[in-house]
């Protein structure tokens, strides 16, 4: 199998064994349609080897996760099989783990997958067993994590407690006068708990605009409190009320000529990539619909004149096929004018049904180049999409010239 590919399962009980030249810890997570576990009981691994319909078995030649699809609870949408390195500090660079899916009763091989191009990852989602149309299928994933099994578990909603370091031996402190109590610290300045990721700094807000949320536990901005204004390299998780946003959204891109009276022809496009950063398709003025119309382009604007969005790309998030894991939105100057001749360039994500603006990124500090990567949408394996503001300039007058630099930005 290749990343993103899938096959129907011909056996009700399947065993997924992950092997490698080094020792791996293999686990299985039972996920609902929202991409999260129901409780920590849905995390099956060496210390908790049995869950509803899923079991773990250790062996010298590779750990195995067995899934009895008939016994998996009805509210479980998929079972993801993960692998992490047993040796502290080790990465998957130079290691090629292979996930082999077998008929758990007959032993016949149903599928095999070796994730390509691994490097600094310390854990990865190998495959997922998921429901589809009344049956079950297996999908090759190969998504890597740099923060080990704890990073995967946390991403899917498992509570992970970091053990506290033992205190260093020391003499008892001498008695002293108790210090005055510290002044209260505002909630927005609270430090995260030990082991939690550093919080994202709140983005700037327009006057009267509700503040963008920064959940202290996850350190991610989401959409719960309204519109989010991003700065370069900031990320927002497209989640509302704890559920991934899977409706239709519009990416509007706009610009104005820097000097009044002079037209400038910019072209907005989006490039779709697979998990190996390989281009799957591109939507632009010459190809207005891709991925069975899951992505649609409004058409070419030749001048940039007029208020509002100059070009709009509609994305039906729920209709993006599973092999697409990343979208990069780019703008090019087909006529060769530099972005230093452009002012008020921006991109904004709106709800296609209500028109509500969800996320905005105003590009500042334009550089004398002919192409710019405005933003990227990355599908997380918990089911949600994340949008990151880019604002990186390159020399490319067409979308074809953006394929490689956009892939590198994923």
BELRASUL-V653858 format. One record per pair of residues at least 6 apart in sequence whose C-alpha atoms are under 7 Angstrom apart, sorted by the first residue. I is the first residue (numbers start at 1). J is the second residue. Records with the same first field share a line. If there is no record, write none. Layout:
I: J  J
This chain:
1: 111  112  113  140
2: 113  140
3: 115  140  141  142  275  276
4: 139  140  141  275  322  323
5: 139  140  323
6: 137  138  139  140
7: 137  138  139
8: 136  137  138
9: 136  137  138
11: 103
12: 68  69  70
13: 67  68  69  103  104  105
14: 66  67  68  101  102  103  104
15: 64  65  66  67  101  102  103  104
16: 64  65  66  99  100  101  102
17: 62  63  64  65  99  100  101
18: 62  63  64  97  98  99  100
19: 61  62  97  98  99
20: 95  96  97  98
21: 95
23: 85  86
24: 83  84  85  86
25: 83  84  85  86
26: 45  63  82  83  84
27: 44  45  65  81  82  83
28: 43  44  45  65  79  80  81  82
29: 37  42  43  44  79  80  81
30: 37  42  43  76  78  79  80
31: 37  76  77  78  79
32: 75  76  77  78
33: 76  77
34: 243  244  383
35: 156  382  383
36: 156  157  382
37: 156  157  158
39: 158
40: 158  159
41: 51
42: 51
44: 50  51  55  56
45: 56
46: 56
49: 55  56  57
50: 56
52: 71  72  73
53: 67  68  69  71  72
54: 65  66  67  68
55: 65  66  67
56: 64  65  66
57: 63  64  65
58: 64
77: 130  131
78: 128  129  130  131
79: 128  129  130
80: 125  127  128  129
81: 125  126  127  128
82: 124  125  126
83: 123  124  125  126
84: 122  123  124  148  149
85: 122  123
90: 122
91: 119  120  121  122
92: 118  119  120  121  122
93: 118  119  120
96: 114
97: 114
98: 112  113  114
99: 112  113  114  126
100: 111  112  113
101: 109  110  111  112
102: 108  109  110
103: 109  110
113: 140
115: 142
120: 146
121: 144  145  146
122: 145  146  147  148
123: 144  145  146  148  149
124: 142  143  144  145
125: 141  142  143  144
126: 140  141  142
127: 138  139  140  141  142
128: 138  139  140
129: 136  137  138  139
130: 136  137  138
131: 137
145: 151  152
150: 160
154: 160
155: 382
156: 382
162: 195
192: 198  216
196: 217
197: 218  219
198: 219
199: 216  219  220
200: 214  219  220
202: 212  214
203: 229  230  231
204: 229
205: 211  229
210: 225  226
212: 221  225  226  227  228
213: 221  222  224  225
214: 220  221
215: 221
220: 236  237
221: 236  237
222: 236  237  238  239  240
223: 238  239  240
224: 240  241
226: 358
227: 357  358  359
228: 358  359  360
229: 359  360  361
230: 360  361  389
231: 361  389
232: 389  390  391
233: 388  389  390
234: 388  389
235: 386  387  388  389
236: 386  387  388
237: 385  386  387
238: 244  245  384  385  386
239: 245  384
244: 383  384
245: 384
246: 317  318
247: 316  317  318
248: 314  315  316  317  351  352
249: 314  315  316  349  350  351  352
250: 312  313  314  315  349  350  351  352
251: 312  313  314  347  348  349  350
252: 309  311  312  313  347  348  349
253: 268  309  310  311  312  346  347  348
254: 308  309  310  311  345  346  347
255: 304  342  343  344  345  346
256: 304  305  342  343  344  345
257: 263  264  341  342  343
258: 341  342  343
263: 303  304
264: 302  303  304
265: 301  302  303  304  333  334  335
266: 302  331  332  333  334
267: 300  331  332  333  334
268: 284  311  330  331  332
269: 283  284  329  330  331  399
270: 282  283  284  327  328  329  330
271: 281  282  283  327  328  329
272: 279  280  281  282  324  326  327  328
273: 279  280  324  325  326  327
274: 280  323  324  325  326
275: 325
277: 407
283: 289  290  297
284: 297
285: 297  299  300
288: 296  297  299
289: 295  296  297
290: 296
294: 315  316  319  320
295: 313  314  315  316
296: 313  314  315
297: 312  313  314
298: 311  312  313
299: 311
300: 311
301: 310  311
304: 310
325: 378  379
326: 377  378  379
327: 376  377  378
328: 375  376  377  406
329: 373  374  375  376
330: 372  373  374
331: 371  372  373
332: 370  371  372  396  397  398  399
333: 370  371  397
334: 397  398
336: 370  397
337: 370
338: 368  369  370
339: 366  367  368  369  370
340: 366  367  368
345: 362  363
346: 361  362  363
347: 360  361  362  374
348: 359  360  361
349: 357  358  359  360
350: 356  357  358
351: 357  358
361: 389
363: 391
367: 393
369: 393  394  395
370: 394  395  396  397
371: 393  394  395  396  397
372: 391  392  393  394
373: 390  391  392  393  406
374: 389  390  391
375: 387  388  389  390
376: 387  388  389
377: 385  386  387  388
378: 385  386  387
379: 385  386
396: 402
